């Protein structure tokens, strides 16, 4: 069973800045509330593997499969759940059109399918807030 989500947002920042935030793996828990902790090398590379803890305390791995100027692909997994998330970055002058797509697989993904409805849009809003230097928006009912 797989589940998917998708959303698009025009962010008021150059593509390089958006990409920089997406590739700051150690800071992801600051704006993705599903991530309780993430440890690993400070410089993101395609070979880097990170240890991740997600709500409600499941442990797994996180990594990058693409780090191109127009595409950042993140993959993370915990027992019973795997997410592949694409962040497509289109330069629009000094702004960036960001499309976030994700695919979930695994038995836990099937159980959480409804909880992830609308999450792509929430993540884009949190990314935008992070780029603006705002504190992470808090919504205790949505942890993704």
KAJOPE-V181985 format. One record per run of one state. SS is the DSSP state (h for helix, s for strand, l for the rest). FROM is the first residue (numbers start at 1). TO is the last residue. If there is no record, write none. Layout:
((SS & FROM & TO) (SS & FROM & TO))
This chain:
((l & 1 & 1) (s & 2 & 11) (l & 12 & 14) (h & 15 & 22) (l & 23 & 24) (h & 25 & 31) (l & 32 & 34) (s & 35 & 39) (l & 40 & 49) (s & 50 & 54) (l & 55 & 57) (s & 58 & 68) (l & 69 & 70) (s & 71 & 78) (l & 79 & 80) (s & 81 & 92) (l & 93 & 94) (s & 95 & 105) (l & 106 & 106) (h & 107 & 111) (l & 112 & 113) (h & 114 & 116) (l & 117 & 118) (h & 119 & 132) (l & 133 & 144))
